[in-house]
């Protein structure tokens, strides 16, 4: 178990303080150490070692005035000790050690780091955690671990995989980055759009898992959603001139605003038509609309995240399902299908068409999707078809579709709801 995992189960007030410092400051600490050592994997290991030293010393000596600076200084000293042991201690290292003495004296007397003040090192850390040489699963694990400050246990719990699996992904990711000699830098301007797309894709994936858990007992994972939103806010501060970053934040805020009404007291799903809209988080809606307005203000046209955010905004401002601007939502899905075509977008468009013009026209879209086979095995295709058949008065066929959907559903809560519909 790593140091950051051990603080997750900390009991004393000092241990809780260690955990809080790590949660808030880990990205900056690891980023600073990566710049210092030139080795991302080594930097993360040094930060973990410093955390272990804090767990040993702080309960005895008290929490230092500037705990993040203390952890960074300890980690840097460990790096120098390691270089010295490997007989690589030369004049350059002597200068670094001398500078470290001055940095430590100044830092320990300085005010604590402001967690809202984000520097370029953290931006570099975000991009290295989402480097294209890594698999999608590795990018997610590494981003949540080193940028988000989550423990491997927390990541494993969020994605319902063994802790050992997450640990292996992180270890392999660090080895892959070292083998690829991935530079600790913001990508060159010509590479930025593609690399930023990968970063946003990781955050989008994390939030989607929070919004609709693919497996397990819970329909939602609000903690994971809050973490994705926090990281998106960090990214908007790092890249304020990128409209897609603001658009993704808008989508997350507007979607998460409905979380409180999406499940009942027992954790069972509540369909949109049955949700108590008084439970929707008006603060999130306001923040989401403001973020979408910032994205639109660049005047570059709406991308995929902005179009999805605009759809979420239509839902957020509507007083009821009946009063929702369904024709606009259909148009937004059509636009989304042109710039980011996918069968899932087409499925969602069909659901909107059903509300705008009726179930018959929507059923034709669904049947075309089923015939194409791209969504074979996706439980929401038969589930949506069942809802349309039910509205058309074809109850027996609808129950059959719900049974198929229930058999495909990976989430326990969704499966139970679909089984109930299949029974009529």
N, C-alpha and C positions, 0 to 999 in steps of 0.2 A: 504493500500500500504506500502511495506517495505521501509527501507531507501535506499537500493540499487536500488529499482524501482524508487524512487523519484529522485535520481541523474541522472537517464537516461534522464530525461526531464529538467535537470538543464540548466539555461541560462547564469548566470554570469561566469566570468573567474574563480573565486574561486570555484564555484560549479562544473565547468568543471574539475578543478584540483582535487576535491574530487572524481569525477567519474573516472578520470584517475588513481588515486591511488588505488581505489577499484578494478578497472579492472586488474591492474598489480599485486597487492599485496594481494588480498583477500584470495587466497589459503594459502599463508604463514601465514597470520594473523589468519585465522580460525584453521589451523593446530597447530600453537603455542598455541592458546587458548584451543584447545582440549587436548593437552598434559598437560596444566596447570590445567584445571578443571576436566579432566577425563570424560567429558560429551560432546559428539559431538553436540547434539542439543542445549545445553546451550551455547557452544562456538559460534555457528552460531548466536544465539540471541544476545550474548554480542557484537559480531562484528557489528551487525546491530545497536545496541544501540550506540556504539562508533561512527558509521558513522553519526547517527542523531546528536550527539554532535558536530561532525566536521562541519556539515552543519550549525549549529547554531553559532559556535565560529570562524571558519576560516574566514568567510566574515568580521567579526569584528576585529579579532586579527591578521589575516594574516596566510598564510600556513606555518606550522612549517618546520624547516630545514630537519627533517626526519619524514615525515608525517606517514609512516607505523609504525614506533616505537611509535609515538604519539597515534595512534589508538589502538595499542596493549596495551600500558600502561593504557589508559582510560578503555579499556575493562577489564583488569585485576583488576583495582580498583573497577569497578562495580561488579565483581565477589566477591571480598572480602567484599564489602558493603552488598551484598546479603547474604553471609554466616553469617556476623555479625548480620544482622536483624533476621536470623533464629536461633540465639543463638548458632551458631556452631563455634564461634570465640575462638579458643584455642591456645595453645602455637605454634602449627604447623602453624596456620594462621598468627600469629605474626611474625614468622620467614619469611614466604612468603612475608608479607607486607614490612618487613625490606629489604629483597632481592630486592623487586620491586623498592624501593626507589633508591637503587644503580643501578639497571638495567636501570631505566628511565634516571638517570643522565648520565650514560655512553652512552645509546642508542641515546639520543637526540643530543649528541655531535658527534656521530659516523657518518661516511659517509652513504648515503642512501643505502638500501639493493640493491644488484645487482640482478635484476630479472632473470638473467641466472644462478645464484648460487642457486642450489636447494638442500634442505637438506632432511633428512629422515622424518621429520614431514610431508612434502608435499606428500611423497610417502605413508605414512600411511593414509593421507587424501584421496588419490586416491583409495586405497583399501577399505576404509570404505564407500566411496560413491558408490562403486560397490559391496557391500557386498551381498553374495548369498541369504540372508533373504529378500532382496528387489525384487520387481517386475522389469521387464526390463524397463518399463516406468519410474519407480521411480529412477532407477539407472541413466538413461539418464538425467532426470531433476536435480537430485542432483549433478551429475558430472558437468553439465554445470553451475549450480548455484554456488557451493562452490569451485570447482576446476577451472572452466573456468571464473568465475566472471560475468556471464551473469545475467541479471535481469529476473524475472519471466515473464515480458512482452516480452522480447526478445526471451525467450525460447518458449513462447506461439505463438509468431508470426512465429517463425521458423517451428513449427510443426502444425500450423493452428488449435490450440485448444484454448479454452478460458483461459484467465489469471488465473481465479479462479481455473480451473482444475489443472494447474501447481502448484499453491499455495497449493492446497489440497494434491497433490502428494508429495510435499516436506515436508509438515507437517506430513503426514502419515509416510513418510520414516523416519523422525527423531524419531517419536514415536516407530516405529518398531525397529529401531536400539537400542533405549533405553530399550525396553521390552526384546530384545534379549541379552542385555548387551554385545553388539558387542565391542570387545576390539580395542583400537586405536593402532594398531600395523601392521607391515608387517607380512603376514601369515607365519607360520612355513614352513621350506623348503619343507616338504612333501606335503603341501597344495598349495604351490606357483603356480605350473603349472595350476591347475584348476582355482584358483582365478585370475591369470594373464589372462587366457583365457576369463574370464568374463569382465575384464577391457578392453581388446582389442576388445571384442565383442561390448561393448558400443560405443567405438570410431568408429568402423567400421559402426555401425548402424547410428550414427550421420553423418558420411561422406556420406553414401549411400543416406540419405535424401537430402543432398546437391547436390549430383551428379544427382539424378533423383527424384525430388519431387513427393511424392505420390498423392498429391492433390494441388488444388489452381491454381493461374494464371501463376506462374513462373515455367519454366522447371527446372531451376537451383537455388540453394541458395548459392551463392559464399561466403557470410559472414559465414554461418554455416560450409562450407568446410574449410575456413581459420581457424576457431576455432578448428575443429577436427585435422587439421594439427598441429596447435600450441600445442595442448594437446599431440599429438603423439610425437612431438619434446621434450616436457617436459619428457615424459616417456622414451625416448631414453637416456636422461641425467640421469634419475633416475635408469634405468636398462640397462646399456650399454652392458652387457654380454648376453642379451636375443635376439637371432636372430629374433624371431617373431615380436618383437617391431620394429626393423629396417625394417623388411619386410613390416609391415603395413604402416610405414611412406613412404616407397618407393612406395607402391601401391597408396597412397593418392597423393603424389607429381606428379607421372607420369599421373594419371588420371586427376587431377586438371589442369595440363598443357594444356589440350585440352579445358578447359572451355571457353576461349575467342572466340573460333571458333564454339562452339556448338549451339549458338543462333545468329540470325541476329539482325539488329538494332531495329526491332520491338519486339524482344524477342521470335520469332518463332524458332522451332527446325531446325538445319541444320544437315543433315545426314552425316555420316563419309565420304562418297564418294564425298560430295560437300563442305567439309570444306576447308577453306583457311589455309593451314598448316603453312603459314608464321605468323599466329596469335598465334600459339602454343607457350607457355611460355618456352623458351629454358633453362632459369635458373632453373625452376622446373624440367625439364627433366634431367638436369645434377645432381641436388640434389637427384632426385629419383633413378637414376642409381647408384649414389654413395652409397645411403642407401641400395640398393639391393646387391651391391658388399660387403658391410659390413656384411649383413646377410649371404651371401654365404661363406664369409671368415671363419665362425665358423666351416664349414665342416660337419654340422649335417644333410645335406639334406634339400631340400626345403619343407616347409609346405604350407598350403593353401594360406596364405597371400603372400608368396614368389612366388608361382606359378602364382597367379593373377597379381602380380607386373611384373613378366617376360612376361606375355601376354601384359600388358600395355606397357612394354618396346618395344616389337616388333612393336606395333603401333607407338610409339613415334619416333622411329628411321627410320621408313619407309618414303620414299619421296612421296609415293602415295598409294592409295588402291591397285592398280595393283601390285606394287613392294613390298607389304607387304609379309612377310614370313608366309603365311597361313599354310603350312604343319607343321611348328614348333608350331604355335598357336594351331592347332588340337592336336598335341602330348601333349602340356601343358594342354589343357582341359581334355584330356584322363587321364593324371596323377592326375589332380585335382579331377576328378570324382572317382578315386580309393581311394584317402585319405579323401575326403570330398564329398561323393556322394549326389547329389540333382538333382531334375528335372530341376532347373534353370541352373545348370552347363551343363546338357545335352542339354538344349535349346541353350545355347551359343555355345556349341560344334557343334551343327547342323548348326548354322550360319557360323561358321568357315569352316566346311566341304563344305558348298555351295560355298565358295570362293576358296577352295583348289581343289575340284574335281567336282563341279557342283551341280545344284539345285536338280537333281533327287535323288541322294543318301541322300542329306540332308532332302528331303521331307519324305523319309521313316523313318528317325529318329523322325521327327516332328509328323508324323501320329501315331507312337508307343507311343509317349508322350501323345497325345490327347486320345488315346485309354485307356491308364493307368489312366487318370482322375486326376492325382496329381496336374496338373496346371489348372484345371477347374476354370474359373473366372479370370485367369491371362491374361491381355490384350495382352501381348507380344507373347503369343503362336499363336493366330490367326493372329496377325500382321506379325510375321515371316513367317507363312504359306502363307499369302497373297503375301509377297515379292517373295517367291519361286515359287508360282503359276504364278505370273506375268512374272518371268524370263523364265518359261516354256511355255509361250504363252497362258495360260489359264486365260484370263483377266476377264471373267465374274465370275468365281469362286474366283479369287483374290479380286474383289470388294466386294463380299459377305463376305469374311473373314475380310476385312478392316472394314466393317460395324459392324461386331460382335466385333472387337477389339475396335472400337470407343465407342460402348455402354458400354464396360467394363472399359475404361480408366478413372482414377480419376483425372488426371492432365488436365487442360483446354487446354494447348498448344498441348499436345499429342493428345487429342481428336479431336481438330480442324484439325490437320494434317491427322489423320486417316479418318476423314469424307471427307476431300478433296480427298484422295486416293480412297475412296469408290465411290465417284462421277465419278471417272475416269478422 
